[in-house]
Amino acid sequence: MSHHHIHTCYAASDLLVLASRDSRNPVTSASNVETMCRVLCEATATGMPVLASRSDGILSVIHDGDNGLLFDPENIRQLTEEIQLLHAQPELRNQLATRGQFRAREEFDWQHILAGHLAVFPHTLESGTVRVPSVIRTIVFFAGLGA
């Protein structure tokens, strides 16, 4: 789906509900959980109120009552009650949307993510304990950190 189409879908929606649950492969213990839930970052950045299940990667993006609401996985009654609450309280939807946009801009914007990564590189390069490919050194140098 193109980014233009995604924005059109968000604009036509009142709420993003992400009902997810953690599950693990019984043999390998591999998890099916997305660790950074980019869809939540995108939705909050557009001003979309979010309701999501309380599970791994979601908790790194949504803080219950701040920039979204959380419900316990597989608790259909709680999910239904939260949807009804958000439908009945437009001021709560607006508050969550405003805080979501703020956190998306201040914490999840690619500029902030890159700056955080680049802040770690000089220390790693200076420590000499990690072999860093020359391409990373070049990126750090061009970012103005002078590796």
N, C-alpha and C positions, 0 to 999 in steps of 0.2 A: 504494500500500500504506500502511495507517495505521501510525503510530508504534507503537501497541500490537502490531500484527502483526509489525513489524520486530523489536521486542524479543523476541517469542516465538520468532522464527526464530533470532536470535542465541543465545538461551538453549538451544535444541535442537541447536546446532552445537558441534563441537569445534575448528574451525579455519576461518578465512576465507582463501581463496586467491584472489588477484586476479592473473590471468594477462593482462597487457596488453602491448601493444607500440605503439611510436610509428609513425605513418604520416603521410605528407604528400601532399596533392593535388599532382600533378606540374605542374599549370598555375598554381594560385594559391599553392602552398606552405602552404596552410592545414593546420593540425595537427588531428588528432582526439583529442588528449590532454587529459584533464581536468587543470586546473592545480592543484587543491587536493584531490582524492580524498577527499571528505567521507565516503564509505563506510568508508575506513580510520580516520578520526577516530571515527566512530560505533562501529565494531567494537572498536577499542582501548578506548574509553570503557566498553564493557560487559564488558571483561576477556577479550575474544576474542583468542587468539594469531593472528598474521597472517603469511602467506607471500605475497610479492608480487614481481612482476617488477621488475627494476632499470630503471626508465624515468622520464622527466621528473617529473610531478607526484607520483608515488609517493615519490620521494626527498625531497620536502619534508616528508613525514609519517613514513616508516619509516626508521630508522637500523639497518642490518644488524647483527644480534646484540644490539641494545639493546632495541628495542620491537617487533621482528619480524625475519623473515629475508627476504633478497632472493635472487632467482635471475636469471640472464641471460635476457632475452626469447628465446623460441624454443628454449631449451635444455631439452628434455623430460627428459633424463637428470638434470640438476641439480634440476629441479622434483620429479621422482619421489624422488630421494635426500633432499631436504629434507622432503618429506611423511613418508617413512619415518623420518627422524631425529626429527621432532616426535612421531610415533606412539610411537617407542621410548623417548623421554625426557620423561616427564611433568614432571620438574623444570624442564627447559628451557621447556616450554610455559607453566608457571606463572610462571617468571622473565620471559618475554617479555610475558605478560599483565599482570603487576604493573607492569612498566616502561611498558607501553602505557597503562594506566590513569593512571599518574602523568603522563606527557607529555600525554595527552588533557586532563587536568584543568588542568595548569600552562601549556599552550601553545595548545590548540585549543578550550578552553571559550569560548563567545561573550562572556563578561565580559572575558576577557583580550584577545580580538580587538578588541572595541569600545574597551577602554582604550587599546590601541596606536594605533588610528585617532584617537581623541580627543586623544591626546598630540601628534599631528602638526598638528591643526587650528589651535591658537593661533599657532604659528610661521608657518603658511601665511597666516593672516588678517593677522598683523602685518606680514608682508613686503610686502604690497601688490602683489606680482607676479602674483597669481592672483586672478581675479574669482570670488568664491564666491557662489553663489545664497543668497538670504536664508533659505531653508529650512535650509541647512547651518548658518548663523549661529545660527538659532533652536535647532537641535539642540545645538550646542556650548554655547550659553548655558544651556539647561535641564540639560545634563550637569554644570553647575557650573564651567565653564571661563571664563565671562564674556567672550564675544567682544565 
